[in-house]
Amino acid sequence: MSIYQFQAKSILGQPLELSAYRNKVLLIVNTASRCAYSRQFADLEQLYEQYREEGFEVLGFPCNQFNEKEPGSSVEIQRFCEGHFGVTFTLFEKVDVRGASAHPLFSYLTHQAPFQGFDTQTSSGQWMQDFLLDKYPEIYAGNGIKWNFTKFLIDRNGKVAGRYETVTEPREIEPIIESLL
């Protein structure tokens, strides 16, 4: 199985088969425009612009499951992302990424790439771990998505090549993206 078996709706509500991305390197990200980590949109867009000619795509899936940081409609989300961060990569309709109502793609991704913890050698990793254990221990438990801007890198065969948690900045995984291109 690969991600090519899944379908999602574009931000405009059109069904899109992920098989349309066959033979491309993908970065699949659950996003939230009102989150402190939304600054990552800018680096995601820069990576997309830098590598898209080589077969790289960023796929953004807005999600409102973490502190309700994506409350708007599809139109509002698209306008915000384009207007504030210049986003041109593909955005999808808002989805759930964890729990019983999770989009099947995210259930598959978290099964293929289980949670490995946060890098507590960094202050941001330690902070995120402490924050979740204190405020949301039910989110910290298990392999589900922990917060907005969890990133899954997909190789050209549709297989998960890596999972990168919220605190991993997009530019940190650039060398891995380059190796897959």
CYANA upper distance limits for C-alpha pairs under 8 A (distance plus 0.5 A):
  1 MET  CA      5 GLN  CA      7.67
  2 SER  CA    157 ASN  CA      8.10
  2 SER  CA    158 GLY  CA      5.54
  2 SER  CA    159 LYS  CA      6.02
  3 ILE  CA     18 LEU  CA      7.08
  3 ILE  CA     19 SER  CA      7.99
  3 ILE  CA    105 LEU  CA      7.47
  3 ILE  CA    108 TYR  CA      8.48
  3 ILE  CA    158 GLY  CA      5.83
  3 ILE  CA    159 LYS  CA      7.35
  4 TYR  CA     17 GLU  CA      7.70
  4 TYR  CA     18 LEU  CA      5.46
  4 TYR  CA     19 SER  CA      4.73
  4 TYR  CA     20 ALA  CA      8.36
  4 TYR  CA     21 TYR  CA      8.23
  4 TYR  CA     22 ARG  CA      7.59
  4 TYR  CA    158 GLY  CA      6.80
  5 GLN  CA     17 GLU  CA      8.23
  5 GLN  CA     18 LEU  CA      7.50
  5 GLN  CA     19 SER  CA      7.39
  6 PHE  CA     17 GLU  CA      6.80
  6 PHE  CA     18 LEU  CA      6.26
  6 PHE  CA     19 SER  CA      8.13
  6 PHE  CA    104 PRO  CA      8.01
  6 PHE  CA    105 LEU  CA      6.72
  7 GLN  CA     15 PRO  CA      7.19
  7 GLN  CA     16 LEU  CA      6.05
  7 GLN  CA     17 GLU  CA      4.91
  7 GLN  CA     18 LEU  CA      6.12
  8 ALA  CA     15 PRO  CA      6.23
  8 ALA  CA     16 LEU  CA      5.92
  8 ALA  CA     17 GLU  CA      7.15
  8 ALA  CA     18 LEU  CA      7.95
  8 ALA  CA     92 PHE  CA      7.52
  8 ALA  CA     93 GLU  CA      8.25
  9 LYS  CA     13 GLY  CA      5.58
  9 LYS  CA     14 GLN  CA      5.60
  9 LYS  CA     15 PRO  CA      4.83
  9 LYS  CA     16 LEU  CA      6.15
  9 LYS  CA     92 PHE  CA      6.23
  9 LYS  CA     93 GLU  CA      6.20
 10 SER  CA     14 GLN  CA      5.66
 10 SER  CA     15 PRO  CA      6.81
 10 SER  CA     16 LEU  CA      6.92
 10 SER  CA     90 THR  CA      8.07
 10 SER  CA     91 LEU  CA      6.69
 10 SER  CA     92 PHE  CA      4.54
 10 SER  CA     93 GLU  CA      6.02
 11 ILE  CA     74 SER  CA      6.20
 11 ILE  CA     75 VAL  CA      8.09
 11 ILE  CA     78 GLN  CA      7.69
 11 ILE  CA     91 LEU  CA      5.94
 11 ILE  CA     92 PHE  CA      4.66
 11 ILE  CA     93 GLU  CA      4.82
 11 ILE  CA     94 LYS  CA      8.14
 12 LEU  CA     74 SER  CA      7.53
 12 LEU  CA     75 VAL  CA      8.19
 12 LEU  CA     92 PHE  CA      8.13
 12 LEU  CA     93 GLU  CA      7.72
 13 GLY  CA     92 PHE  CA      8.41
 13 GLY  CA     93 GLU  CA      7.11
 16 LEU  CA     20 ALA  CA      8.12
 18 LEU  CA     22 ARG  CA      8.02
 21 TYR  CA     26 LEU  CA      8.41
 22 ARG  CA    156 ARG  CA      7.13
 22 ARG  CA    157 ASN  CA      7.40
 22 ARG  CA    158 GLY  CA      7.32
 23 ASN  CA     55 GLY  CA      8.12
 23 ASN  CA    155 ASP  CA      8.38
 23 ASN  CA    156 ARG  CA      4.76
 23 ASN  CA    157 ASN  CA      6.50
 23 ASN  CA    158 GLY  CA      8.04
 24 LYS  CA     55 GLY  CA      5.43
 24 LYS  CA     56 PHE  CA      6.22
 24 LYS  CA     57 GLU  CA      7.50
 24 LYS  CA    155 ASP  CA      7.49
 24 LYS  CA    156 ARG  CA      5.22
 24 LYS  CA    157 ASN  CA      8.30
 25 VAL  CA     55 GLY  CA      6.67
 25 VAL  CA     56 PHE  CA      5.30
 25 VAL  CA     57 GLU  CA      6.84
 25 VAL  CA    153 LEU  CA      7.91
 25 VAL  CA    154 ILE  CA      6.16
 25 VAL  CA    155 ASP  CA      5.42
 25 VAL  CA    156 ARG  CA      5.53
 25 VAL  CA    177 ILE  CA      8.00
 25 VAL  CA    180 LEU  CA      7.31
 25 VAL  CA    181 LEU  CA      7.14
 26 LEU  CA     56 PHE  CA      6.31
 26 LEU  CA     57 GLU  CA      5.39
 26 LEU  CA     58 VAL  CA      6.21
 26 LEU  CA     59 LEU  CA      7.59
 26 LEU  CA    152 PHE  CA      8.44
 26 LEU  CA    153 LEU  CA      6.28
 26 LEU  CA    154 ILE  CA      5.42
 26 LEU  CA    155 ASP  CA      7.22
 26 LEU  CA    156 ARG  CA      8.33
 27 LEU  CA     56 PHE  CA      8.45
 27 LEU  CA     57 GLU  CA      6.91
 27 LEU  CA     58 VAL  CA      5.30
 27 LEU  CA     59 LEU  CA      6.67
 27 LEU  CA    151 LYS  CA      6.93
 27 LEU  CA    152 PHE  CA      6.07
 27 LEU  CA    153 LEU  CA      5.13
 27 LEU  CA    154 ILE  CA      6.73
 28 ILE  CA     58 VAL  CA      6.55
 28 ILE  CA     59 LEU  CA      5.33
 28 ILE  CA     60 GLY  CA      6.63
 28 ILE  CA     61 PHE  CA      8.04
 28 ILE  CA    151 LYS  CA      6.17
 28 ILE  CA    152 PHE  CA      5.59
 28 ILE  CA    153 LEU  CA      7.00
 28 ILE  CA    154 ILE  CA      8.16
 29 VAL  CA     58 VAL  CA      8.07
 29 VAL  CA     59 LEU  CA      6.78
 29 VAL  CA     60 GLY  CA      5.57
 29 VAL  CA     61 PHE  CA      6.56
 29 VAL  CA    149 PHE  CA      6.12
 29 VAL  CA    150 THR  CA      6.20
 29 VAL  CA    151 LYS  CA      5.08
 29 VAL  CA    152 PHE  CA      6.98
 30 ASN  CA     60 GLY  CA      6.46
 30 ASN  CA     61 PHE  CA      5.18
 30 ASN  CA     62 PRO  CA      6.11
 30 ASN  CA     63 CYS  CA      6.67
 30 ASN  CA     97 VAL  CA      7.90
 30 ASN  CA    148 ASN  CA      6.22
 30 ASN  CA    149 PHE  CA      5.60
 30 ASN  CA    150 THR  CA      6.42
 30 ASN  CA    151 LYS  CA      7.56
 31 THR  CA     38 SER  CA      7.85
 31 THR  CA     60 GLY  CA      6.62
 31 THR  CA     61 PHE  CA      6.16
 31 THR  CA     62 PRO  CA      5.01
 31 THR  CA     63 CYS  CA      6.46
 31 THR  CA    148 ASN  CA      5.96
 31 THR  CA    149 PHE  CA      5.67
 31 THR  CA    150 THR  CA      8.48
 32 ALA  CA     38 SER  CA      6.85
 32 ALA  CA     62 PRO  CA      5.97
 32 ALA  CA     63 CYS  CA      6.44
 32 ALA  CA     64 ASN  CA      7.37
 32 ALA  CA     69 LYS  CA      6.08
 32 ALA  CA     70 GLU  CA      5.39
 32 ALA  CA    148 ASN  CA      6.66
 32 ALA  CA    149 PHE  CA      7.97
 33 SER  CA     38 SER  CA      5.93
 33 SER  CA     62 PRO  CA      8.34
 33 SER  CA     69 LYS  CA      7.16
 33 SER  CA     70 GLU  CA      6.35
 33 SER  CA     77 ILE  CA      7.47
 33 SER  CA     80 PHE  CA      7.70
 33 SER  CA     81 CYS  CA      7.31
 34 ARG  CA     38 SER  CA      7.08
 34 ARG  CA     69 LYS  CA      5.29
 34 ARG  CA     70 GLU  CA      6.50
 35 CYS  CA     69 LYS  CA      5.87
 35 CYS  CA     70 GLU  CA      8.27
 35 CYS  CA    148 ASN  CA      7.98
 37 TYR  CA    148 ASN  CA      7.89
 37 TYR  CA    149 PHE  CA      7.50
 37 TYR  CA    166 THR  CA      8.10
 38 SER  CA    149 PHE  CA      8.37
 39 ARG  CA     43 ASP  CA      8.22
 40 GLN  CA     44 LEU  CA      6.62
 40 GLN  CA    149 PHE  CA      8.30
 40 GLN  CA    169 GLU  CA      7.30
 40 GLN  CA    170 PRO  CA      7.30
 41 PHE  CA     45 GLU  CA      6.58
 41 PHE  CA     81 CYS  CA      8.16
 41 PHE  CA     85 PHE  CA      6.66
 41 PHE  CA     87 VAL  CA      7.60
 42 ALA  CA     46 GLN  CA      6.75
 42 ALA  CA     85 PHE  CA      5.91
 42 ALA  CA     86 GLY  CA      7.89
 42 ALA  CA     87 VAL  CA      7.98
 43 ASP  CA     47 LEU  CA      6.61
 43 ASP  CA    170 PRO  CA      6.56
 43 ASP  CA    171 ARG  CA      7.13
 44 LEU  CA     48 TYR  CA      6.66
 44 LEU  CA     58 VAL  CA      7.62
 44 LEU  CA    170 PRO  CA      6.60
 45 GLU  CA     49 GLU  CA      6.62
 45 GLU  CA     58 VAL  CA      8.40
 45 GLU  CA     85 PHE  CA      8.32
 45 GLU  CA     86 GLY  CA      7.83
 45 GLU  CA     87 VAL  CA      6.24
 45 GLU  CA     88 THR  CA      7.46
 45 GLU  CA     89 PHE  CA      7.23
 46 GLN  CA     50 GLN  CA      6.51
 47 LEU  CA     51 TYR  CA      6.57
 47 LEU  CA    170 PRO  CA      8.36
 47 LEU  CA    171 ARG  CA      8.05
 47 LEU  CA    174 GLU  CA      8.15
 48 TYR  CA     52 ARG  CA      5.88
 48 TYR  CA     56 PHE  CA      7.03
 48 TYR  CA     57 GLU  CA      6.54
 48 TYR  CA     58 VAL  CA      6.66
 48 TYR  CA     89 PHE  CA      7.35
 51 TYR  CA     55 GLY  CA      7.27
 51 TYR  CA     56 PHE  CA      5.94
 51 TYR  CA     57 GLU  CA      8.47
 52 ARG  CA     56 PHE  CA      4.94
 52 ARG  CA     57 GLU  CA      6.52
 54 GLU  CA    181 LEU  CA      7.13
 55 GLY  CA    181 LEU  CA      7.55
 56 PHE  CA    181 LEU  CA      7.93
 57 GLU  CA     89 PHE  CA      7.57
 57 GLU  CA     90 THR  CA      8.44
 58 VAL  CA     89 PHE  CA      6.27
 58 VAL  CA     90 THR  CA      7.07
 59 LEU  CA     89 PHE  CA      7.12
 59 LEU  CA     90 THR  CA      5.69
 59 LEU  CA     91 LEU  CA      6.48
 59 LEU  CA     92 PHE  CA      7.97
 60 GLY  CA     89 PHE  CA      8.06
 60 GLY  CA     90 THR  CA      6.70
 60 GLY  CA     91 LEU  CA      5.14
 60 GLY  CA     92 PHE  CA      6.65
 61 PHE  CA     91 LEU  CA      6.53
 61 PHE  CA     92 PHE  CA      5.64
 61 PHE  CA     93 GLU  CA      7.09
 61 PHE  CA     94 LYS  CA      6.62
 61 PHE  CA     95 VAL  CA      7.14
 62 PRO  CA     70 GLU  CA      7.26
 62 PRO  CA     77 ILE  CA      8.45
 62 PRO  CA     91 LEU  CA      8.03
 62 PRO  CA     92 PHE  CA      7.35
 62 PRO  CA     93 GLU  CA      7.09
 62 PRO  CA     94 LYS  CA      5.06
 62 PRO  CA     95 VAL  CA      6.83
 63 CYS  CA     69 LYS  CA      8.36
 63 CYS  CA     70 GLU  CA      6.48
 63 CYS  CA     94 LYS  CA      5.75
 63 CYS  CA     95 VAL  CA      5.80
 63 CYS  CA     96 ASP  CA      6.28
 63 CYS  CA     97 VAL  CA      7.49
 63 CYS  CA    148 ASN  CA      7.96
 64 ASN  CA     68 GLU  CA      5.27
 64 ASN  CA     69 LYS  CA      6.13
 64 ASN  CA     70 GLU  CA      5.04
 64 ASN  CA     71 PRO  CA      6.66
 64 ASN  CA     94 LYS  CA      7.91
 64 ASN  CA     95 VAL  CA      8.19
 64 ASN  CA     96 ASP  CA      7.72
 65 GLN  CA     69 LYS  CA      8.21
 65 GLN  CA     96 ASP  CA      7.02
 65 GLN  CA     97 VAL  CA      8.21
 66 PHE  CA    147 TRP  CA      6.58
 66 PHE  CA    148 ASN  CA      7.22
 70 GLU  CA     77 ILE  CA      8.17
 72 GLY  CA     76 GLU  CA      6.03
 72 GLY  CA     77 ILE  CA      6.45
 73 SER  CA     77 ILE  CA      6.61
 74 SER  CA     78 GLN  CA      6.61
 74 SER  CA     93 GLU  CA      6.70
 74 SER  CA     94 LYS  CA      7.59
 75 VAL  CA     79 ARG  CA      6.62
 76 GLU  CA     80 PHE  CA      6.54
 77 ILE  CA     81 CYS  CA      6.63
 78 GLN  CA     82 GLU  CA      6.54
 78 GLN  CA     91 LEU  CA      8.00
 79 ARG  CA     83 GLY  CA      6.22
 80 PHE  CA     84 HIS  CA      6.22
 80 PHE  CA     85 PHE  CA      8.27
 81 CYS  CA     85 PHE  CA      5.94
 81 CYS  CA     86 GLY  CA      7.00
 81 CYS  CA     87 VAL  CA      6.06
 82 GLU  CA     86 GLY  CA      4.87
 82 GLU  CA     87 VAL  CA      5.09
 82 GLU  CA     88 THR  CA      7.32
 83 GLY  CA     87 VAL  CA      8.28
 95 VAL  CA    102 ALA  CA      7.65
 95 VAL  CA    103 HIS  CA      6.78
 96 ASP  CA    101 SER  CA      6.64
 96 ASP  CA    102 ALA  CA      5.09
 96 ASP  CA    103 HIS  CA      6.38
 97 VAL  CA    101 SER  CA      8.21
 97 VAL  CA    102 ALA  CA      5.01
 97 VAL  CA    103 HIS  CA      6.36
 97 VAL  CA    106 PHE  CA      5.99
 97 VAL  CA    107 SER  CA      7.84
 97 VAL  CA    144 GLY  CA      8.43
 97 VAL  CA    145 ILE  CA      7.09
 98 ARG  CA    102 ALA  CA      5.17
 98 ARG  CA    103 HIS  CA      8.28
 98 ARG  CA    106 PHE  CA      7.75
 98 ARG  CA    107 SER  CA      7.69
 98 ARG  CA    144 GLY  CA      6.23
 98 ARG  CA    145 ILE  CA      6.52
 99 GLY  CA    144 GLY  CA      8.18
102 ALA  CA    106 PHE  CA      7.02
102 ALA  CA    107 SER  CA      6.94
103 HIS  CA    107 SER  CA      7.11
104 PRO  CA    108 TYR  CA      6.65
105 LEU  CA    109 LEU  CA      6.65
106 PHE  CA    110 THR  CA      6.56
107 SER  CA    111 HIS  CA      6.70
107 SER  CA    144 GLY  CA      8.38
108 TYR  CA    112 GLN  CA      6.66
109 LEU  CA    113 ALA  CA      6.50
109 LEU  CA    152 PHE  CA      7.88
109 LEU  CA    160 VAL  CA      7.60
110 THR  CA    114 PRO  CA      5.80
110 THR  CA    115 PHE  CA      7.87
110 THR  CA    143 ASN  CA      6.66
110 THR  CA    144 GLY  CA      6.46
110 THR  CA    145 ILE  CA      7.61
111 HIS  CA    143 ASN  CA      7.92
112 GLN  CA    160 VAL  CA      7.13
113 ALA  CA    160 VAL  CA      7.47
113 ALA  CA    162 GLY  CA      7.22
113 ALA  CA    163 ARG  CA      6.49
114 PRO  CA    143 ASN  CA      5.50
114 PRO  CA    144 GLY  CA      8.12
114 PRO  CA    163 ARG  CA      8.43
115 PHE  CA    142 GLY  CA      7.74
115 PHE  CA    143 ASN  CA      5.16
115 PHE  CA    144 GLY  CA      7.53
115 PHE  CA    145 ILE  CA      8.33
115 PHE  CA    163 ARG  CA      8.34
118 PHE  CA    125 GLY  CA      5.61
118 PHE  CA    126 GLN  CA      7.55
118 PHE  CA    128 MET  CA      8.01
118 PHE  CA    129 GLN  CA      6.91
118 PHE  CA    165 GLU  CA      7.64
119 ASP  CA    125 GLY  CA      5.45
119 ASP  CA    126 GLN  CA      7.39
120 THR  CA    124 SER  CA      8.21
120 THR  CA    125 GLY  CA      5.33
120 THR  CA    126 GLN  CA      4.81
120 THR  CA    129 GLN  CA      8.12
121 GLN  CA    125 GLY  CA      7.57
121 GLN  CA    126 GLN  CA      7.51
122 THR  CA    126 GLN  CA      6.70
123 SER  CA    127 TRP  CA      6.49
124 SER  CA    128 MET  CA      6.63
124 SER  CA    167 VAL  CA      6.71
125 GLY  CA    129 GLN  CA      6.70
125 GLY  CA    167 VAL  CA      6.71
126 GLN  CA    130 ASP  CA      6.61
127 TRP  CA    131 PHE  CA      6.43
128 MET  CA    132 LEU  CA      6.63
128 MET  CA    167 VAL  CA      8.06
129 GLN  CA    133 LEU  CA      6.57
129 GLN  CA    140 TYR  CA      8.29
130 ASP  CA    134 ASP  CA      6.44
131 PHE  CA    135 LYS  CA      6.35
131 PHE  CA    136 TYR  CA      7.95
132 LEU  CA    136 TYR  CA      5.17
132 LEU  CA    137 PRO  CA      6.21
132 LEU  CA    139 ILE  CA      7.45
132 LEU  CA    140 TYR  CA      6.33
133 LEU  CA    137 PRO  CA      4.98
133 LEU  CA    140 TYR  CA      6.76
136 TYR  CA    140 TYR  CA      7.06
137 PRO  CA    141 ALA  CA      6.80
139 ILE  CA    144 GLY  CA      7.86
139 ILE  CA    145 ILE  CA      8.26
139 ILE  CA    146 LYS  CA      6.33
140 TYR  CA    146 LYS  CA      6.60
145 ILE  CA    150 THR  CA      7.24
146 LYS  CA    150 THR  CA      7.94
146 LYS  CA    165 GLU  CA      8.19
146 LYS  CA    166 THR  CA      8.32
147 TRP  CA    165 GLU  CA      8.45
147 TRP  CA    166 THR  CA      6.80
148 ASN  CA    166 THR  CA      6.70
149 PHE  CA    165 GLU  CA      7.57
149 PHE  CA    166 THR  CA      5.33
150 THR  CA    163 ARG  CA      7.91
150 THR  CA    164 TYR  CA      6.40
150 THR  CA    165 GLU  CA      5.11
150 THR  CA    166 THR  CA      5.23
151 LYS  CA    163 ARG  CA      6.27
151 LYS  CA    164 TYR  CA      5.46
151 LYS  CA    165 GLU  CA      6.75
151 LYS  CA    166 THR  CA      7.82
152 PHE  CA    160 VAL  CA      7.29
152 PHE  CA    161 ALA  CA      8.00
152 PHE  CA    162 GLY  CA      6.26
152 PHE  CA    163 ARG  CA      5.09
152 PHE  CA    164 TYR  CA      6.80
153 LEU  CA    160 VAL  CA      6.46
153 LEU  CA    161 ALA  CA      5.86
153 LEU  CA    162 GLY  CA      5.63
153 LEU  CA    163 ARG  CA      6.89
153 LEU  CA    177 ILE  CA      8.21
154 ILE  CA    158 GLY  CA      6.25
154 ILE  CA    159 LYS  CA      5.91
154 ILE  CA    160 VAL  CA      5.04
154 ILE  CA    161 ALA  CA      5.75
154 ILE  CA    162 GLY  CA      7.71
155 ASP  CA    159 LYS  CA      6.00
155 ASP  CA    160 VAL  CA      6.93
155 ASP  CA    161 ALA  CA      6.41
155 ASP  CA    180 LEU  CA      6.82
156 ARG  CA    180 LEU  CA      8.04
164 TYR  CA    168 THR  CA      6.49
168 THR  CA    172 GLU  CA      7.13
168 THR  CA    173 ILE  CA      8.46
169 GLU  CA    173 ILE  CA      8.02
170 PRO  CA    174 GLU  CA      7.43
173 ILE  CA    177 ILE  CA      6.85
174 GLU  CA    178 GLU  CA      6.65
175 PRO  CA    179 SER  CA      6.77
176 ILE  CA    180 LEU  CA      6.95
177 ILE  CA    181 LEU  CA      6.88
